[in-house]
Amino acid sequence: MGIEIERKFVVISDDWKNQVTGNTIRQGYLSTSPDRVVRIRIVNQKAWITVKSSSDGLVRNEWEYPIPADDAKAMLENLCIQPVIEKIRYRIPYEGMMWDLDVFYGENEGLLIAEIELESENQPFALPAWAGKEVTHNRLYHNNHLAQYPYRAWTDEEKKT
């Protein structure tokens, strides 16, 4: 079992673009319960099932296991909540830390989110100039919520939160 401590930020500029190449990700959710999230993810041609517990602040338990890509594709198409999340993930080193920057497309087109995984809740880190407001605790920006309420369906007011 792993522990996940993650913070999320809205991306506010394109200054990151010339630094990296990305991986295509398709992911869907079998469960989006507040007590547990069960995710199927395909990155390029590899697939995983991930189970996450509810969070205690920024911390939650996480179990992740590889599964056959064909099984993952079938689950995404037939079992997962629709729409499936589609994005390109870029890994960006910044000041000794690694950031994941997701550029969403499909039903979540227009949304860009940067995430950083930490070793402790109070671990200091430098915020890149392209990272704007923090949305860690805003459920609208959680991937499991985007599968049920995509960015394209948000009101203008929600996009400002």
Buried (B, 14 or more C-beta within 10 A) or exposed (E): EEEBBBBBBBBBEEEBEEBEEBEEBBBBBBBBEEEBBBBBBBBEEEBBBBBBBEBEEBBBBBEBEEBEBEEBBEBBEEEBBEBBBBBBBBEBEBEEBEBBBBBBEBBBEEBBBBBBBBEEEEEEEEBBEBBBEEBBEBEBBBBBBBBEBBBEEBEEEEEEE
